[in-house]
Amino acid sequence: MMIILSAVAGYLLGSVNTSLVLGKLFYKKDVRQYGSGNAGATNTLRTLGKTAAIMVVVGDFLKGILACLIGKWLAGETSDGVYGGMYVAGIMAVIGHNWPLYFGFKGGKGVMTAFAAVLMFSPLAALICLLSFVLVVAITRYVSLGSIIGGAAFPLVAWILGEQLFLILTGVLLALLIIFRHSSNISRLLDGNEKKLSFKQP
């Protein structure tokens, strides 16, 4: 029962899409109607500017952390070294971000919320993946490519670090979610049409 409650709490919290809330409250815009149509930090940067994008990053990060803390508090240590409620809440927060209940099930790609979750799961593995993300984006200026590589790397890094199996499998699921949500980006990358990161004001 506590695992189910963790899942519900994670999904409902994840459904609070920061870019959509900020856009509608303070900018009177729905970022899904501009740019890539994605309700995330990168499209917010292109549509609403740096300040809004920073707020989105912080909001999406905090809801991932909070979801995991709630799941951990509700279910505790479900077996030796396994925090099932935290893992489930983290995954469901990402799913909520991607398919938000409050915004017609059309959200973002869940990268920042997923990073917050894996930071709770395995801090060292998450920071190594963050470094890979930063390096890829710095070299290529493709946020999508950095997100895909960073997400896909997490379960492998967690396995190398000797993390327990349930955590690694949770990481695999998160990686698959990130890759699936970036399918259109992958097509554009292969075609050479993907937009590069720019800090110019919209």
N, C-alpha and C positions, 0 to 999 in steps of 0.2 A: 504493500500500500504506500509506503514512504517513497519507494522508487517512482511509482505512478504520480504521486504528488510532486516529486522533484521534476518529472518530465513536464507536467502541466505548468508549474511555476516557471521553468526555464523557457517554455514556449511563449507564455504570456508576456514575460519580461522581454524576450527577444523580439516580440512583435512591436515593441515600442521603437520604431525606426527613427533614429535621431535626425537623419537628413530630412525626412518628411515632416517631422514635428517642427524643427527649426525653420524649414523653408516656408511652411504654411503660417506659422505664428509670426515670424519676424520679417520675412521677405515676400510673403503673399505669393509664393511660387511653389509648384510641385516639381521637384527636380526630375521626376520621371518624364516630364514633358519637354525636357531639354537634353542636348548633348547625346550621350549614349543611352539615355532612358533608364539608367541604373540609379537606384536609391542608395548611394554609398558616398564615401568621402571623396573619391577621385572625381566623380561627376559633380559633386557639390563644389569642389574647388574650381572646376571649369565653369560652373553655372553661377555660383553665389560668391566665390572668392575665398581668400585664405582664412579669414576669421571664422567663417561658417564651416569650412572644411576641418579646421582644428577642433572646433566644438563637436563636430560629428565624430571625429576620431576618438575624442575623450568619452563621449556618450556611448559609442558602440563598444569601447573597451570596458567601461565601467559596468555596463549591463552584463557582459560576459563574466566578469569577476563576481558580480553580485549573484548571478544565476548559480554559479559553481558553489559559492558560499552557502546559499540557501539549500542546494542539493546536499551538500556535505552536512549541514546542520540537521536536515530532515532525516536522512538515512544513516549518517555516520559511517563507520568502517564496516562495510557489509561482509567482508572476509579479511583475512590477513593482508594488510597493505592495499586493499581494494576499497575505493570509495565510489560505489556504484551510483549513488544518488548524485554525486558531483559530476561524474562522467556523463550521465544521462541528461542532467540539467544543462551542462555545457553544450552538448550536441543539440538539444532542443532549443536552446537560445539561438544557435546559428540557424536552425531551421525556421524559427520564428522571424529572425531578421530577413531571411531569404523570402519567406512566404508569410508575411505578417497578417495576423487575424484582423487587425484594425484598419488595414489599408488595401483591402481587396486582394490579398495574397500576392501582391506584386512588390517585392522589396529589393534588397541589395544582394551582394555576393558573399557576405558573411566573413570576410577575411579578418577584420579587426576583432570581431567578436570571437572568432575561432582562435585568434592569437591569444586573447585574454584567457580563454578556456584552457588552452594547452600550457599557458604560463602557470596556471593553477595545477595542472596535471603533473608537469615535469618542467620546472623552471629552467634548468640547464639546457635541456633539449629545445625548449621554446626559444631561448636566447640565441642558440646556435642557428636555428632556422631564421630568426630575425636578422642575424648577420648575413646569411645567404640572400635574404630578400633585399637588404640594403645594397649589397654588392651588385646583384643583378640589375637593380633599378639604377644604381649609379653608373653602371657600364652601358646599359642599353636604353635607359629612360622609359622602359616598358614596365608599368606597375603590374599589369596583368601577368607578365612572364615571371616577375619576382614573386608574385602571390602564388602562382602555380608551383614554382620550384620550392618555395619556402613551405607551402602546405604539404607537398608530396614528400619532402625531406623529413618531416616530423616523425612519422612512425619508424622510419629507418634509423634516425638518430636515437630515438627512444629505445629501439632494440639494441643498438650498439652500446648504449649506456646501461643496459641490463634492467630496464624497467619491466614491470610485471605484464603478463600477456594481455589482460583485459584493457589496460591503458594503451598498449600498442594497437589493439584492435579498434579501440575508440579513435585513435589517431588515424588509422586507415580509413575509417568512415568519414571523418572530418576532411581528410585529403580528397576522398572521392567526391564529397559535396562541393569542395572548392573547385576541383577540376570540372565537374559537371556544370557549375554555374559560370565557368569561364569558357564554355564550349564555343561561343560566338567569338570570343577574343582569340582563341586558338586558331579558328578559321581565318581571322583577319591577320594574325601573326604569320600564318603560312602564306597568305596572299600578299603580304607586305603592306597592308592597309591599316594596321593598328596605330592608334594615336599615341604619341609619346608624351611623357609627363611635361607639363609646362606650368610655371608659377605666374604667368601673366594674368592679370585681372580680367574677368569676363566683360 
